[in-house]
């Protein structure tokens, strides 16, 4: 393979690694990249992989033998057990066509049903689906919030409405979350007129590769008819308070550019770490 971290690192405009996603900028290292390669194809999770809370087997791995690299660009392909081949481009957008060709070719070689290119840049790209990576450090206070409760502590009649809430926001991941409530951390909820109208969760922390405590990403949503009332901001701030109370040092989020969560996080003063862009081939 002949992989060179010292060639890849200067081309990383956003702190993201294949199969792991966004990381704290201080957590990037050649040793971590070696760990990603070491578990490729084994189904094993690294100890600090956020996805391990959802499954007992890692479903995406680096196709180590197909990495292409020089000083100007690094192309790292990954394959999922659902048949998605992604080529992660670390380098300028000028190498995008090469990455697209590589993704199409490797998808055919590995029998993948879908091929995609993922690349990283400092600004959004109107021609692609982009998410913003944002950092919230807990070196500033996260005060307690009134009016937000814990789903598991709600009255039975209120808790029972989470099924309908989850069905209404299935596209935002809540149906999946609802199916895993017994195995993950608490969910914070906003309640109006005896029913759940907003939620954020699960609330969980995990140590990262450098020993800091990360508040893991959550599913986050408010019913359409209850938006514009400030409930999303209350839920968000309650989640930040939970993180502070449970020893989190920071949280990393990926938000769809221009979406409600993106606007909220920007207004809350998170640090912008750059953009992850993707195109299907």
C-alpha positions as CSV (number, residue, x, y, z in Angstrom):
1,X,0.0,0.0,0.0
2,X,2.7,2.5,0.9
3,X,0.4,4.9,2.7
4,X,2.0,8.1,3.9
5,X,0.3,10.1,6.7
6,X,2.7,13.0,6.1
7,X,1.3,13.3,2.5
8,X,-2.4,13.0,3.6
9,X,-2.4,15.3,6.7
10,X,-1.6,18.6,4.9
11,X,-4.5,17.9,2.5
12,X,-7.1,17.5,5.3
13,X,-9.2,20.6,5.3
14,X,-11.7,19.0,7.7
15,X,-10.9,16.7,10.6
16,X,-12.6,13.6,9.3
17,X,-11.3,10.0,8.7
18,X,-12.9,7.3,6.6
19,X,-15.3,5.0,8.7
20,X,-14.9,7.2,11.8
21,X,-16.3,10.5,10.5
22,X,-15.6,13.9,12.2
23,X,-13.0,13.9,15.0
24,X,-11.6,16.5,17.3
25,X,-8.8,18.3,15.4
26,X,-6.4,17.4,18.1
27,X,-7.3,13.7,17.8
28,X,-6.0,13.2,14.3
29,X,-2.8,11.1,14.1
30,X,-1.0,8.5,12.0
31,X,-1.5,6.0,14.8
32,X,-5.3,6.4,14.6
33,X,-5.1,6.0,10.8
34,X,-3.1,2.8,11.4
35,X,-5.8,1.5,13.7
36,X,-8.5,2.2,11.1
37,X,-6.5,0.1,8.6
38,X,-5.9,-2.7,11.2
39,X,-9.6,-3.4,11.7
40,X,-10.5,-3.1,8.0
41,X,-12.7,-6.1,7.1
42,X,-12.7,-7.6,10.5
43,X,-16.1,-6.3,11.7
44,X,-14.4,-5.0,14.8
45,X,-15.0,-1.5,16.2
46,X,-12.3,0.7,17.5
47,X,-12.9,1.6,21.2
48,X,-13.8,5.3,20.3
49,X,-16.0,4.6,17.3
50,X,-19.4,6.3,17.9
51,X,-21.2,3.7,15.8
52,X,-20.5,0.9,18.2
53,X,-23.6,1.8,20.3
54,X,-25.8,0.8,17.4
55,X,-24.4,-2.6,16.4
56,X,-22.1,-5.4,17.5
57,X,-20.3,-5.4,14.1
58,X,-18.7,-2.6,12.1
59,X,-20.4,-2.3,8.8
60,X,-17.9,-0.2,6.9
61,X,-14.2,-0.7,6.3
62,X,-11.3,0.7,4.3
63,X,-10.4,-1.2,1.2
64,X,-6.7,-0.9,2.0
65,X,-5.2,-2.4,-1.1
66,X,-7.0,0.1,-3.3
67,X,-5.7,3.3,-1.7
68,X,-4.2,5.7,-4.2
69,X,-1.9,8.5,-3.0
70,X,0.8,11.0,-3.9
71,X,1.8,14.3,-2.3
72,X,-1.2,16.1,-4.0
73,X,-4.1,13.8,-3.2
74,X,-5.1,10.7,-1.3
75,X,-8.0,8.5,-2.4
76,X,-9.2,6.1,0.3
77,X,-12.1,3.8,-0.7
78,X,-14.4,2.2,1.8
79,X,-17.0,-0.5,1.4
80,X,-20.2,-1.1,3.4
81,X,-22.0,-4.4,4.0
82,X,-25.0,-2.7,2.3
83,X,-23.0,-2.5,-0.9
84,X,-22.0,1.2,-0.9
85,X,-18.5,2.0,-2.3
86,X,-17.2,5.4,-1.2
87,X,-14.0,7.1,-2.3
88,X,-12.8,9.7,0.2
89,X,-10.8,12.4,-1.5
90,X,-8.2,14.3,0.5
91,X,-6.9,17.0,-1.9
92,X,-8.2,19.8,-4.1
93,X,-11.5,19.6,-5.9
94,X,-9.5,19.4,-9.1
95,X,-9.0,15.7,-8.3
96,X,-12.8,15.1,-8.2
97,X,-13.1,13.6,-11.6
98,X,-10.3,11.1,-10.9
99,X,-12.1,10.2,-7.6
100,X,-15.4,9.7,-9.5
101,X,-13.7,7.4,-12.0
102,X,-12.1,5.4,-9.2
103,X,-15.4,5.0,-7.4
104,X,-17.2,3.7,-10.5
105,X,-14.4,1.3,-11.2
106,X,-14.0,0.0,-7.7
107,X,-17.8,-0.4,-7.3
108,X,-17.8,-2.7,-10.3
109,X,-14.8,-4.6,-9.0
110,X,-16.2,-5.2,-5.5
111,X,-19.8,-5.7,-6.7
112,X,-21.2,-2.7,-4.9
113,X,-24.6,-1.4,-5.9
114,X,-23.8,2.2,-5.2
115,X,-20.7,4.4,-5.8
116,X,-20.1,7.7,-4.1
117,X,-17.4,10.3,-3.8
118,X,-16.8,12.2,-0.5
119,X,-14.5,15.2,-0.3
120,X,-13.7,17.9,2.2
121,X,-13.4,21.7,1.8
122,X,-13.6,24.9,3.7
123,X,-16.8,26.2,2.1
124,X,-20.1,24.6,0.8
125,X,-20.5,23.4,-2.7
126,X,-23.7,24.1,-4.5
127,X,-23.3,21.1,-6.8
128,X,-23.2,18.5,-4.0
129,X,-24.9,17.5,-0.8
130,X,-22.9,19.1,1.9
131,X,-22.9,19.0,5.7
132,X,-21.1,21.4,8.0
133,X,-18.9,20.0,10.7
134,X,-19.3,22.0,13.9
135,X,-17.6,21.9,17.3
136,X,-19.1,22.8,20.7
137,X,-16.6,22.9,23.5
138,X,-17.7,22.7,27.1
139,X,-15.2,25.2,28.3
140,X,-18.2,27.7,28.5
141,X,-21.3,27.2,30.6
142,X,-24.3,25.2,29.5
143,X,-27.1,26.4,32.0
144,X,-30.0,24.2,33.0
145,X,-33.2,24.5,30.9
146,X,-36.8,24.5,32.2
147,X,-39.6,22.7,30.4
148,X,-37.6,19.8,29.0
149,X,-37.9,16.3,30.5
150,X,-36.6,12.8,30.2
151,X,-38.7,10.4,28.2
152,X,-38.2,7.5,30.6
153,X,-39.4,9.6,33.5
154,X,-42.6,10.9,31.8
155,X,-46.1,9.7,32.7
156,X,-47.1,6.6,30.9
157,X,-49.7,8.4,28.8
158,X,-47.1,11.0,27.6
159,X,-44.4,8.4,27.0
160,X,-46.8,6.4,24.9
161,X,-47.1,9.3,22.4
162,X,-43.4,8.9,21.5
163,X,-44.5,6.1,19.1
164,X,-46.6,8.6,17.1
165,X,-43.9,11.3,17.3
166,X,-41.3,8.8,16.0
167,X,-43.5,7.7,13.1
168,X,-44.1,11.3,12.1
169,X,-40.3,12.0,12.1
170,X,-39.2,8.6,10.7
171,X,-37.2,10.3,8.0
172,X,-35.1,12.0,10.6
173,X,-34.2,8.7,12.3
174,X,-36.7,8.6,15.2
175,X,-38.3,5.4,14.1
176,X,-34.9,3.7,14.3
177,X,-34.2,5.4,17.7
178,X,-37.6,4.3,19.0
179,X,-36.7,0.7,18.2
180,X,-33.5,1.0,20.3
181,X,-34.7,2.8,23.3
182,X,-34.0,-0.1,25.6
183,X,-30.3,-0.2,24.6
184,X,-29.2,3.4,24.4
185,X,-29.0,6.4,26.7
186,X,-31.9,8.7,27.7
187,X,-33.9,10.9,25.3
188,X,-34.9,14.4,26.2
189,X,-38.4,15.5,25.2
190,X,-40.5,18.6,24.9
191,X,-44.2,18.0,25.8
192,X,-47.2,20.0,24.9
193,X,-50.9,19.2,25.6
194,X,-49.9,15.8,26.9
195,X,-47.9,14.6,24.0
196,X,-44.3,14.5,22.9
197,X,-43.7,17.2,20.2
198,X,-39.9,17.4,20.2
199,X,-37.0,15.2,21.2
200,X,-33.2,15.0,21.2
201,X,-31.3,11.8,22.0
202,X,-29.9,9.4,22.9
203,X,-27.7,11.2,25.4
204,X,-24.4,9.4,25.7
205,X,-20.7,10.1,26.1
206,X,-17.6,8.3,24.9
207,X,-13.9,8.7,25.4
208,X,-12.0,9.8,22.2
209,X,-8.6,8.7,21.0
210,X,-6.8,11.3,23.1
211,X,-8.7,10.7,26.3
212,X,-11.2,13.5,26.1
213,X,-14.9,12.9,26.7
214,X,-17.1,13.4,23.6
215,X,-20.9,14.0,23.8
216,X,-22.1,11.7,21.0
217,X,-24.4,13.0,18.2
218,X,-28.1,12.8,18.7
219,X,-31.3,12.5,16.7
220,X,-33.0,15.9,17.0
221,X,-36.4,17.0,15.8
222,X,-39.7,18.9,16.4
223,X,-43.0,18.1,14.9
224,X,-43.8,20.4,11.9
225,X,-46.8,22.0,13.6
226,X,-44.8,22.9,16.6
227,X,-41.8,24.5,14.9
228,X,-41.1,28.2,15.3
229,X,-41.9,28.1,19.0
230,X,-38.4,27.9,20.3
231,X,-38.7,24.3,21.3
232,X,-35.7,23.2,19.2
233,X,-33.4,25.7,21.0
234,X,-34.7,24.5,24.4
235,X,-34.0,20.9,23.5
236,X,-30.6,21.8,22.2
237,X,-29.6,23.7,25.3
238,X,-31.0,21.0,27.5
239,X,-28.8,18.5,25.7
240,X,-25.7,20.7,26.2
241,X,-26.5,21.0,29.9
242,X,-26.8,17.2,30.1
243,X,-23.4,16.9,28.4
244,X,-21.8,19.3,30.8
245,X,-23.3,17.5,33.8
246,X,-21.9,14.2,32.5
247,X,-18.4,15.4,32.0
248,X,-18.3,16.0,28.3
249,X,-15.4,18.1,27.0
250,X,-16.9,18.7,23.6
251,X,-19.4,17.7,20.9
252,X,-19.0,17.3,17.2
253,X,-22.0,17.6,14.8
254,X,-22.7,17.4,11.1
255,X,-25.6,19.6,10.0
256,X,-27.2,19.9,6.6
257,X,-26.1,23.2,5.2
258,X,-29.0,25.8,5.5
259,X,-31.2,23.4,7.5
260,X,-32.9,24.2,10.8
261,X,-30.2,22.4,12.9
262,X,-27.5,24.1,11.0
263,X,-29.0,27.6,11.6
264,X,-29.5,26.8,15.2
265,X,-26.0,25.6,15.8
266,X,-24.5,28.5,14.1
267,X,-26.6,30.9,16.2
268,X,-25.4,29.1,19.3
269,X,-21.8,30.0,18.5
270,X,-20.3,26.6,17.5
271,X,-17.0,26.5,15.8
272,X,-17.2,25.8,12.0
273,X,-14.6,23.1,11.1
274,X,-15.5,22.9,7.4
275,X,-17.7,20.9,5.0
276,X,-18.1,17.3,3.9
277,X,-19.5,17.1,0.4
278,X,-20.8,14.0,-1.4
279,X,-21.9,13.0,-4.9
280,X,-23.3,9.8,-6.2
281,X,-21.5,8.4,-9.2
